[in-house]
């Protein structure tokens, strides 16, 4: 449950970041969405790697 809540929070953060990048660069909505998806995926992979690295997984 905690991991799922954290993931949702990070997705919101990623969407906010994507929106910020989109406004500053003048990029289209598709580009902003892709930045958010890539950023979220990178965070999730980093979290999973950290869990396995610490032996929690």
mmCIF file as Biopython writes it, N, C-alpha, C and O atoms, coordinates in Angstrom:
data_model
#
loop_
_atom_site.group_PDB
_atom_site.id
_atom_site.type_symbol
_atom_site.label_atom_id
_atom_site.label_alt_id
_atom_site.label_comp_id
_atom_site.label_asym_id
_atom_site.label_entity_id
_atom_site.label_seq_id
_atom_site.pdbx_PDB_ins_code
_atom_site.Cartn_x
_atom_site.Cartn_y
_atom_site.Cartn_z
_atom_site.occupancy
_atom_site.B_iso_or_equiv
_atom_site.auth_seq_id
_atom_site.auth_asym_id
_atom_site.pdbx_PDB_model_num
ATOM 1   N N  . UNK A ? 1  ? 0.839  -1.209 0.000   1.0 0.0 1  A 1 
ATOM 2   C CA . UNK A ? 1  ? 0.000  0.000  0.000   1.0 0.0 1  A 1 
ATOM 3   C C  . UNK A ? 1  ? 0.877  1.263  0.000   1.0 0.0 1  A 1 
ATOM 4   O O  . UNK A ? 1  ? 0.632  2.206  -0.752  1.0 0.0 1  A 1 
ATOM 5   N N  . UNK A ? 2  ? 1.888  1.253  0.850   1.0 0.0 2  A 1 
ATOM 6   C CA . UNK A ? 2  ? 2.751  2.423  0.953   1.0 0.0 2  A 1 
ATOM 7   C C  . UNK A ? 2  ? 3.467  2.685  -0.367  1.0 0.0 2  A 1 
ATOM 8   O O  . UNK A ? 2  ? 3.576  3.827  -0.813  1.0 0.0 2  A 1 
ATOM 9   N N  . UNK A ? 3  ? 3.959  1.594  -0.994  1.0 0.0 3  A 1 
ATOM 10  C CA . UNK A ? 3  ? 4.671  1.745  -2.263  1.0 0.0 3  A 1 
ATOM 11  C C  . UNK A ? 3  ? 3.737  2.303  -3.334  1.0 0.0 3  A 1 
ATOM 12  O O  . UNK A ? 3  ? 4.131  3.152  -4.135  1.0 0.0 3  A 1 
ATOM 13  N N  . UNK A ? 4  ? 2.493  1.815  -3.339  1.0 0.0 4  A 1 
ATOM 14  C CA . UNK A ? 4  ? 1.522  2.283  -4.332  1.0 0.0 4  A 1 
ATOM 15  C C  . UNK A ? 4  ? 1.223  3.766  -4.119  1.0 0.0 4  A 1 
ATOM 16  O O  . UNK A ? 4  ? 1.163  4.528  -5.084  1.0 0.0 4  A 1 
ATOM 17  N N  . UNK A ? 5  ? 1.037  4.177  -2.875  1.0 0.0 5  A 1 
ATOM 18  C CA . UNK A ? 5  ? 0.779  5.584  -2.584  1.0 0.0 5  A 1 
ATOM 19  C C  . UNK A ? 5  ? 1.963  6.439  -3.018  1.0 0.0 5  A 1 
ATOM 20  O O  . UNK A ? 5  ? 1.786  7.520  -3.581  1.0 0.0 5  A 1 
ATOM 21  N N  . UNK A ? 6  ? 3.173  5.946  -2.751  1.0 0.0 6  A 1 
ATOM 22  C CA . UNK A ? 6  ? 4.376  6.691  -3.134  1.0 0.0 6  A 1 
ATOM 23  C C  . UNK A ? 6  ? 4.450  6.816  -4.640  1.0 0.0 6  A 1 
ATOM 24  O O  . UNK A ? 6  ? 4.816  7.870  -5.160  1.0 0.0 6  A 1 
ATOM 25  N N  . UNK A ? 7  ? 4.108  5.755  -5.344  1.0 0.0 7  A 1 
ATOM 26  C CA . UNK A ? 7  ? 4.161  5.778  -6.807  1.0 0.0 7  A 1 
ATOM 27  C C  . UNK A ? 7  ? 3.169  6.812  -7.337  1.0 0.0 7  A 1 
ATOM 28  O O  . UNK A ? 7  ? 3.484  7.554  -8.267  1.0 0.0 7  A 1 
ATOM 29  N N  . UNK A ? 8  ? 1.977  6.863  -6.754  1.0 0.0 8  A 1 
ATOM 30  C CA . UNK A ? 8  ? 0.977  7.841  -7.196  1.0 0.0 8  A 1 
ATOM 31  C C  . UNK A ? 8  ? 1.481  9.260  -6.954  1.0 0.0 8  A 1 
ATOM 32  O O  . UNK A ? 8  ? 1.304  10.137 -7.800  1.0 0.0 8  A 1 
ATOM 33  N N  . UNK A ? 9  ? 2.107  9.485  -5.807  1.0 0.0 9  A 1 
ATOM 34  C CA . UNK A ? 9  ? 2.654  10.807 -5.513  1.0 0.0 9  A 1 
ATOM 35  C C  . UNK A ? 9  ? 3.731  11.174 -6.521  1.0 0.0 9  A 1 
ATOM 36  O O  . UNK A ? 9  ? 3.797  12.312 -6.986  1.0 0.0 9  A 1 
ATOM 37  N N  . UNK A ? 10 ? 4.575  10.200 -6.857  1.0 0.0 10 A 1 
ATOM 38  C CA . UNK A ? 10 ? 5.660  10.479 -7.803  1.0 0.0 10 A 1 
ATOM 39  C C  . UNK A ? 10 ? 5.104  10.715 -9.203  1.0 0.0 10 A 1 
ATOM 40  O O  . UNK A ? 10 ? 5.661  11.506 -9.965  1.0 0.0 10 A 1 
ATOM 41  N N  . UNK A ? 11 ? 4.010  10.036 -9.549  1.0 0.0 11 A 1 
ATOM 42  C CA . UNK A ? 11 ? 3.389  10.279 -10.851 1.0 0.0 11 A 1 
ATOM 43  C C  . UNK A ? 11 ? 2.856  11.705 -10.915 1.0 0.0 11 A 1 
ATOM 44  O O  . UNK A ? 11 ? 3.011  12.393 -11.924 1.0 0.0 11 A 1 
ATOM 45  N N  . UNK A ? 12 ? 2.219  12.144 -9.812  1.0 0.0 12 A 1 
ATOM 46  C CA . UNK A ? 12 ? 1.713  13.520 -9.780  1.0 0.0 12 A 1 
ATOM 47  C C  . UNK A ? 12 ? 2.874  14.497 -9.928  1.0 0.0 12 A 1 
ATOM 48  O O  . UNK A ? 12 ? 2.779  15.480 -10.663 1.0 0.0 12 A 1 
ATOM 49  N N  . UNK A ? 13 ? 3.971  14.218 -9.223  1.0 0.0 13 A 1 
ATOM 50  C CA . UNK A ? 13 ? 5.150  15.077 -9.298  1.0 0.0 13 A 1 
ATOM 51  C C  . UNK A ? 13 ? 5.693  15.103 -10.722 1.0 0.0 13 A 1 
ATOM 52  O O  . UNK A ? 13 ? 6.073  16.156 -11.234 1.0 0.0 13 A 1 
ATOM 53  N N  . UNK A ? 14 ? 5.725  13.924 -11.359 1.0 0.0 14 A 1 
ATOM 54  C CA . UNK A ? 14 ? 6.226  13.841 -12.729 1.0 0.0 14 A 1 
ATOM 55  C C  . UNK A ? 14 ? 5.339  14.644 -13.685 1.0 0.0 14 A 1 
ATOM 56  O O  . UNK A ? 14 ? 5.843  15.328 -14.575 1.0 0.0 14 A 1 
ATOM 57  N N  . UNK A ? 15 ? 4.019  14.560 -13.499 1.0 0.0 15 A 1 
ATOM 58  C CA . UNK A ? 15 ? 3.111  15.322 -14.363 1.0 0.0 15 A 1 
ATOM 59  C C  . UNK A ? 15 ? 3.281  16.818 -14.137 1.0 0.0 15 A 1 
ATOM 60  O O  . UNK A ? 15 ? 3.229  17.598 -15.088 1.0 0.0 15 A 1 
ATOM 61  N N  . UNK A ? 16 ? 3.483  17.224 -12.888 1.0 0.0 16 A 1 
ATOM 62  C CA . UNK A ? 16 ? 3.718  18.635 -12.601 1.0 0.0 16 A 1 
ATOM 63  C C  . UNK A ? 16 ? 5.011  19.091 -13.262 1.0 0.0 16 A 1 
ATOM 64  O O  . UNK A ? 16 ? 5.064  20.167 -13.857 1.0 0.0 16 A 1 
ATOM 65  N N  . UNK A ? 17 ? 6.059  18.263 -13.156 1.0 0.0 17 A 1 
ATOM 66  C CA . UNK A ? 17 ? 7.343  18.590 -13.770 1.0 0.0 17 A 1 
ATOM 67  C C  . UNK A ? 17 ? 7.192  18.686 -15.282 1.0 0.0 17 A 1 
ATOM 68  O O  . UNK A ? 17 ? 7.711  19.611 -15.906 1.0 0.0 17 A 1 
ATOM 69  N N  . UNK A ? 18 ? 6.477  17.724 -15.871 1.0 0.0 18 A 1 
ATOM 70  C CA . UNK A ? 18 ? 6.265  17.723 -17.318 1.0 0.0 18 A 1 
ATOM 71  C C  . UNK A ? 18 ? 5.539  18.999 -17.740 1.0 0.0 18 A 1 
ATOM 72  O O  . UNK A ? 18 ? 5.883  19.608 -18.754 1.0 0.0 18 A 1 
ATOM 73  N N  . UNK A ? 19 ? 4.541  19.399 -16.964 1.0 0.0 19 A 1 
ATOM 74  C CA . UNK A ? 19 ? 3.804  20.624 -17.268 1.0 0.0 19 A 1 
ATOM 75  C C  . UNK A ? 19 ? 4.708  21.839 -17.192 1.0 0.0 19 A 1 
ATOM 76  O O  . UNK A ? 19 ? 4.605  22.754 -18.010 1.0 0.0 19 A 1 
ATOM 77  N N  . UNK A ? 20 ? 5.604  21.845 -16.196 1.0 0.0 20 A 1 
ATOM 78  C CA . UNK A ? 20 ? 6.542  22.947 -16.038 1.0 0.0 20 A 1 
ATOM 79  C C  . UNK A ? 20 ? 7.504  23.008 -17.216 1.0 0.0 20 A 1 
ATOM 80  O O  . UNK A ? 20 ? 7.765  24.079 -17.763 1.0 0.0 20 A 1 
ATOM 81  N N  . UNK A ? 21 ? 8.034  21.837 -17.605 1.0 0.0 21 A 1 
ATOM 82  C CA . UNK A ? 21 ? 8.947  21.771 -18.751 1.0 0.0 21 A 1 
ATOM 83  C C  . UNK A ? 21 ? 8.239  22.244 -20.011 1.0 0.0 21 A 1 
ATOM 84  O O  . UNK A ? 21 ? 8.806  22.977 -20.821 1.0 0.0 21 A 1 
ATOM 85  N N  . UNK A ? 22 ? 6.991  21.813 -20.162 1.0 0.0 22 A 1 
ATOM 86  C CA . UNK A ? 22 ? 6.216  22.185 -21.354 1.0 0.0 22 A 1 
ATOM 87  C C  . UNK A ? 22 ? 6.026  23.697 -21.431 1.0 0.0 22 A 1 
ATOM 88  O O  . UNK A ? 22 ? 6.154  24.292 -22.501 1.0 0.0 22 A 1 
ATOM 89  N N  . UNK A ? 23 ? 5.718  24.315 -20.286 1.0 0.0 23 A 1 
ATOM 90  C CA . UNK A ? 23 ? 5.512  25.767 -20.285 1.0 0.0 23 A 1 
ATOM 91  C C  . UNK A ? 23 ? 6.806  26.515 -20.602 1.0 0.0 23 A 1 
ATOM 92  O O  . UNK A ? 23 ? 6.800  27.497 -21.345 1.0 0.0 23 A 1 
ATOM 93  N N  . UNK A ? 24 ? 7.916  26.040 -20.029 1.0 0.0 24 A 1 
ATOM 94  C CA . UNK A ? 24 ? 9.181  26.753 -20.209 1.0 0.0 24 A 1 
ATOM 95  C C  . UNK A ? 24 ? 9.765  26.573 -21.611 1.0 0.0 24 A 1 
ATOM 96  O O  . UNK A ? 24 ? 10.400 27.485 -22.142 1.0 0.0 24 A 1 
ATOM 97  N N  . UNK A ? 25 ? 9.553  25.405 -22.207 1.0 0.0 25 A 1 
ATOM 98  C CA . UNK A ? 25 ? 10.150 25.128 -23.513 1.0 0.0 25 A 1 
ATOM 99  C C  . UNK A ? 25 ? 9.197  25.429 -24.660 1.0 0.0 25 A 1 
ATOM 100 O O  . UNK A ? 25 ? 9.621  25.533 -25.811 1.0 0.0 25 A 1 
ATOM 101 N N  . UNK A ? 26 ? 7.897  25.570 -24.349 1.0 0.0 26 A 1 
ATOM 102 C CA . UNK A ? 26 ? 6.921  25.805 -25.391 1.0 0.0 26 A 1 
ATOM 103 C C  . UNK A ? 26 ? 6.657  24.541 -26.203 1.0 0.0 26 A 1 
ATOM 104 O O  . UNK A ? 26 ? 6.119  24.606 -27.307 1.0 0.0 26 A 1 
ATOM 105 N N  . UNK A ? 27 ? 7.040  23.388 -25.649 1.0 0.0 27 A 1 
ATOM 106 C CA . UNK A ? 27 ? 6.833  22.118 -26.345 1.0 0.0 27 A 1 
ATOM 107 C C  . UNK A ? 27 ? 5.345  21.761 -26.332 1.0 0.0 27 A 1 
ATOM 108 O O  . UNK A ? 27 ? 4.553  22.317 -25.571 1.0 0.0 27 A 1 
ATOM 109 N N  . UNK A ? 28 ? 5.001  20.816 -27.200 1.0 0.0 28 A 1 
ATOM 110 C CA . UNK A ? 28 ? 3.605  20.397 -27.289 1.0 0.0 28 A 1 
ATOM 111 C C  . UNK A ? 28 ? 3.205  19.507 -26.130 1.0 0.0 28 A 1 
ATOM 112 O O  . UNK A ? 28 ? 4.044  19.101 -25.325 1.0 0.0 28 A 1 
ATOM 113 N N  . UNK A ? 29 ? 1.911  19.206 -26.050 1.0 0.0 29 A 1 
ATOM 114 C CA . UNK A ? 29 ? 1.381  18.373 -24.975 1.0 0.0 29 A 1 
ATOM 115 C C  . UNK A ? 29 ? 1.984  16.974 -25.019 1.0 0.0 29 A 1 
ATOM 116 O O  . UNK A ? 29 ? 2.259  16.386 -23.974 1.0 0.0 29 A 1 
ATOM 117 N N  . UNK A ? 30 ? 2.193  16.434 -26.227 1.0 0.0 30 A 1 
ATOM 118 C CA . UNK A ? 30 ? 2.752  15.087 -26.382 1.0 0.0 30 A 1 
ATOM 119 C C  . UNK A ? 30 ? 4.144  15.014 -25.766 1.0 0.0 30 A 1 
ATOM 120 O O  . UNK A ? 30 ? 4.474  14.053 -25.071 1.0 0.0 30 A 1 
ATOM 121 N N  . UNK A ? 31 ? 4.963  16.044 -26.026 1.0 0.0 31 A 1 
ATOM 122 C CA . UNK A ? 31 ? 6.326  16.076 -25.485 1.0 0.0 31 A 1 
ATOM 123 C C  . UNK A ? 31 ? 6.282  16.143 -23.962 1.0 0.0 31 A 1 
ATOM 124 O O  . UNK A ? 31 ? 7.042  15.449 -23.287 1.0 0.0 31 A 1 
ATOM 125 N N  . UNK A ? 32 ? 5.406  16.967 -23.428 1.0 0.0 32 A 1 
ATOM 126 C CA . UNK A ? 32 ? 5.281  17.087 -21.980 1.0 0.0 32 A 1 
ATOM 127 C C  . UNK A ? 32 ? 4.874  15.767 -21.358 1.0 0.0 32 A 1 
ATOM 128 O O  . UNK A ? 32 ? 5.397  15.382 -20.313 1.0 0.0 32 A 1 
ATOM 129 N N  . UNK A ? 33 ? 3.939  15.069 -21.996 1.0 0.0 33 A 1 
ATOM 130 C CA . UNK A ? 33 ? 3.483  13.778 -21.485 1.0 0.0 33 A 1 
ATOM 131 C C  . UNK A ? 33 ? 4.617  12.763 -21.529 1.0 0.0 33 A 1 
ATOM 132 O O  . UNK A ? 33 ? 4.792  11.983 -20.592 1.0 0.0 33 A 1 
ATOM 133 N N  . UNK A ? 34 ? 5.391  12.770 -22.616 1.0 0.0 34 A 1 
ATOM 134 C CA . UNK A ? 34 ? 6.502  11.820 -22.742 1.0 0.0 34 A 1 
ATOM 135 C C  . UNK A ? 34 ? 7.557  12.071 -21.667 1.0 0.0 34 A 1 
ATOM 136 O O  . UNK A ? 34 ? 8.103  11.124 -21.100 1.0 0.0 34 A 1 
ATOM 137 N N  . UNK A ? 35 ? 7.845  13.338 -21.387 1.0 0.0 35 A 1 
ATOM 138 C CA . UNK A ? 35 ? 8.802  13.667 -20.326 1.0 0.0 35 A 1 
ATOM 139 C C  . UNK A ? 35 ? 8.298  13.117 -18.995 1.0 0.0 35 A 1 
ATOM 140 O O  . UNK A ? 35 ? 9.070  12.558 -18.216 1.0 0.0 35 A 1 
ATOM 141 N N  . UNK A ? 36 ? 7.004  13.277 -18.738 1.0 0.0 36 A 1 
ATOM 142 C CA . UNK A ? 36 ? 6.425  12.778 -17.500 1.0 0.0 36 A 1 
ATOM 143 C C  . UNK A ? 36 ? 6.517  11.264 -17.400 1.0 0.0 36 A 1 
ATOM 144 O O  . UNK A ? 36 ? 6.851  10.728 -16.343 1.0 0.0 36 A 1 
ATOM 145 N N  . UNK A ? 37 ? 6.222  10.573 -18.492 1.0 0.0 37 A 1 
ATOM 146 C CA . UNK A ? 37 ? 6.274  9.107  -18.507 1.0 0.0 37 A 1 
ATOM 147 C C  . UNK A ? 37 ? 7.701  8.616  -18.277 1.0 0.0 37 A 1 
ATOM 148 O O  . UNK A ? 37 ? 7.933  7.715  -17.471 1.0 0.0 37 A 1 
ATOM 149 N N  . UNK A ? 38 ? 8.650  9.213  -18.987 1.0 0.0 38 A 1 
ATOM 150 C CA . UNK A ? 38 ? 10.056 8.802  -18.851 1.0 0.0 38 A 1 
ATOM 151 C C  . UNK A ? 38 ? 10.553 9.086  -17.440 1.0 0.0 38 A 1 
ATOM 152 O O  . UNK A ? 38 ? 11.236 8.254  -16.842 1.0 0.0 38 A 1 
ATOM 153 N N  . UNK A ? 39 ? 10.218 10.248 -16.910 1.0 0.0 39 A 1 
ATOM 154 C CA . UNK A ? 39 ? 10.646 10.635 -15.563 1.0 0.0 39 A 1 
ATOM 155 C C  . UNK A ? 39 ? 10.069 9.677  -14.527 1.0 0.0 39 A 1 
ATOM 156 O O  . UNK A ? 39 ? 10.776 9.241  -13.618 1.0 0.0 39 A 1 
ATOM 157 N N  . UNK A ? 40 ? 8.778  9.348  -14.663 1.0 0.0 40 A 1 
ATOM 158 C CA . UNK A ? 40 ? 8.122  8.424  -13.738 1.0 0.0 40 A 1 
ATOM 159 C C  . UNK A ? 40 ? 8.757  7.039  -13.820 1.0 0.0 40 A 1 
ATOM 160 O O  . UNK A ? 40 ? 9.031  6.413  -12.797 1.0 0.0 40 A 1 
ATOM 161 N N  . UNK A ? 41 ? 8.988  6.567  -15.043 1.0 0.0 41 A 1 
ATOM 162 C CA . UNK A ? 41 ? 9.599  5.244  -15.230 1.0 0.0 41 A 1 
ATOM 163 C C  . UNK A ? 41 ? 10.987 5.205  -14.592 1.0 0.0 41 A 1 
ATOM 164 O O  . UNK A ? 41 ? 11.350 4.221  -13.948 1.0 0.0 41 A 1 
ATOM 165 N N  . UNK A ? 42 ? 11.752 6.266  -14.770 1.0 0.0 42 A 1 
ATOM 166 C CA . UNK A ? 42 ? 13.098 6.318  -14.194 1.0 0.0 42 A 1 
ATOM 167 C C  . UNK A ? 42 ? 13.035 6.277  -12.668 1.0 0.0 42 A 1 
ATOM 168 O O  . UNK A ? 42 ? 13.835 5.588  -12.035 1.0 0.0 42 A 1 
ATOM 169 N N  . UNK A ? 43 ? 12.095 7.006  -12.076 1.0 0.0 43 A 1 
ATOM 170 C CA . UNK A ? 43 ? 11.952 7.005  -10.621 1.0 0.0 43 A 1 
ATOM 171 C C  . UNK A ? 43 ? 11.553 5.631  -10.102 1.0 0.0 43 A 1 
ATOM 172 O O  . UNK A ? 43 ? 12.104 5.156  -9.109  1.0 0.0 43 A 1 
ATOM 173 N N  . UNK A ? 44 ? 10.595 4.992  -10.769 1.0 0.0 44 A 1 
ATOM 174 C CA . UNK A ? 44 ? 10.141 3.661  -10.352 1.0 0.0 44 A 1 
ATOM 175 C C  . UNK A ? 44 ? 11.291 2.663  -10.438 1.0 0.0 44 A 1 
ATOM 176 O O  . UNK A ? 44 ? 11.491 1.866  -9.521  1.0 0.0 44 A 1 
ATOM 177 N N  . UNK A ? 45 ? 12.043 2.700  -11.527 1.0 0.0 45 A 1 
ATOM 178 C CA . UNK A ? 45 ? 13.184 1.791  -11.682 1.0 0.0 45 A 1 
ATOM 179 C C  . UNK A ? 45 ? 14.232 2.055  -10.611 1.0 0.0 45 A 1 
ATOM 180 O O  . UNK A ? 45 ? 14.820 1.116  -10.074 1.0 0.0 45 A 1 
ATOM 181 N N  . UNK A ? 46 ? 14.471 3.318  -10.297 1.0 0.0 46 A 1 
ATOM 182 C CA . UNK A ? 46 ? 15.445 3.668  -9.265  1.0 0.0 46 A 1 
ATOM 183 C C  . UNK A ? 46 ? 15.004 3.132  -7.901  1.0 0.0 46 A 1 
ATOM 184 O O  . UNK A ? 46 ? 15.817 2.601  -7.144  1.0 0.0 46 A 1 
ATOM 185 N N  . UNK A ? 47 ? 13.708 3.275  -7.594  1.0 0.0 47 A 1 
ATOM 186 C CA . UNK A ? 47 ? 13.170 2.780  -6.326  1.0 0.0 47 A 1 
ATOM 187 C C  . UNK A ? 47 ? 13.302 1.263  -6.253  1.0 0.0 47 A 1 
ATOM 188 O O  . UNK A ? 47 ? 13.741 0.723  -5.237  1.0 0.0 47 A 1 
ATOM 189 N N  . UNK A ? 48 ? 12.923 0.573  -7.333  1.0 0.0 48 A 1 
ATOM 190 C CA . UNK A ? 48 ? 13.026 -0.886 -7.361  1.0 0.0 48 A 1 
ATOM 191 C C  . UNK A ? 48 ? 14.476 -1.328 -7.210  1.0 0.0 48 A 1 
ATOM 192 O O  . UNK A ? 48 ? 14.762 -2.275 -6.477  1.0 0.0 48 A 1 
ATOM 193 N N  . UNK A ? 49 ? 15.387 -0.654 -7.893  1.0 0.0 49 A 1 
ATOM 194 C CA . UNK A ? 49 ? 16.803 -0.995 -7.798  1.0 0.0 49 A 1 
ATOM 195 C C  . UNK A ? 49 ? 17.287 -0.822 -6.363  1.0 0.0 49 A 1 
ATOM 196 O O  . UNK A ? 49 ? 18.029 -1.656 -5.845  1.0 0.0 49 A 1 
ATOM 197 N N  . UNK A ? 50 ? 16.860 0.277  -5.719  1.0 0.0 50 A 1 
ATOM 198 C CA . UNK A ? 50 ? 17.272 0.536  -4.334  1.0 0.0 50 A 1 
ATOM 199 C C  . UNK A ? 50 ? 16.751 -0.564 -3.406  1.0 0.0 50 A 1 
ATOM 200 O O  . UNK A ? 50 ? 17.477 -1.012 -2.518  1.0 0.0 50 A 1 
ATOM 201 N N  . UNK A ? 51 ? 15.514 -1.001 -3.598  1.0 0.0 51 A 1 
ATOM 202 C CA . UNK A ? 51 ? 14.951 -2.064 -2.760  1.0 0.0 51 A 1 
ATOM 203 C C  . UNK A ? 51 ? 15.754 -3.348 -2.900  1.0 0.0 51 A 1 
ATOM 204 O O  . UNK A ? 51 ? 16.106 -3.975 -1.901  1.0 0.0 51 A 1 
ATOM 205 N N  . UNK A ? 52 ? 16.044 -3.740 -4.136  1.0 0.0 52 A 1 
ATOM 206 C CA . UNK A ? 52 ? 16.800 -4.978 -4.350  1.0 0.0 52 A 1 
ATOM 207 C C  . UNK A ? 52 ? 18.231 -4.824 -3.845  1.0 0.0 52 A 1 
ATOM 208 O O  . UNK A ? 52 ? 18.808 -5.772 -3.312  1.0 0.0 52 A 1 
ATOM 209 N N  . UNK A ? 53 ? 18.796 -3.652 -4.009  1.0 0.0 53 A 1 
ATOM 210 C CA . UNK A ? 53 ? 20.171 -3.380 -3.567  1.0 0.0 53 A 1 
ATOM 211 C C  . UNK A ? 53 ? 20.271 -3.503 -2.049  1.0 0.0 53 A 1 
ATOM 212 O O  . UNK A ? 53 ? 21.266 -3.998 -1.520  1.0 0.0 53 A 1 
ATOM 213 N N  . UNK A ? 54 ? 19.230 -3.046 -1.358  1.0 0.0 54 A 1 
ATOM 214 C CA . UNK A ? 54 ? 19.223 -3.109 0.108   1.0 0.0 54 A 1 
ATOM 215 C C  . UNK A ? 54 ? 18.756 -4.467 0.609   1.0 0.0 54 A 1 
ATOM 216 O O  . UNK A ? 54 ? 18.765 -4.718 1.814   1.0 0.0 54 A 1 
ATOM 217 N N  . UNK A ? 55 ? 18.351 -5.342 -0.296  1.0 0.0 55 A 1 
ATOM 218 C CA . UNK A ? 55 ? 17.941 -6.676 0.095   1.0 0.0 55 A 1 
ATOM 219 C C  . UNK A ? 55 ? 16.527 -6.752 0.634   1.0 0.0 55 A 1 
ATOM 220 O O  . UNK A ? 55 ? 16.156 -7.746 1.259   1.0 0.0 55 A 1 
ATOM 221 N N  . UNK A ? 56 ? 15.726 -5.711 0.399   1.0 0.0 56 A 1 
ATOM 222 C CA . UNK A ? 56 ? 14.345 -5.723 0.879   1.0 0.0 56 A 1 
ATOM 223 C C  . UNK A ? 56 ? 13.503 -6.611 -0.019  1.0 0.0 56 A 1 
ATOM 224 O O  . UNK A ? 56 ? 12.618 -7.329 0.446   1.0 0.0 56 A 1 
ATOM 225 N N  . UNK A ? 57 ? 13.797 -6.549 -1.341  1.0 0.0 57 A 1 
ATOM 226 C CA . UNK A ? 57 ? 13.032 -7.312 -2.313  1.0 0.0 57 A 1 
ATOM 227 C C  . UNK A ? 57 ? 13.225 -8.804 -2.138  1.0 0.0 57 A 1 
ATOM 228 O O  . UNK A ? 57 ? 12.645 -9.593 -2.884  1.0 0.0 57 A 1 
#
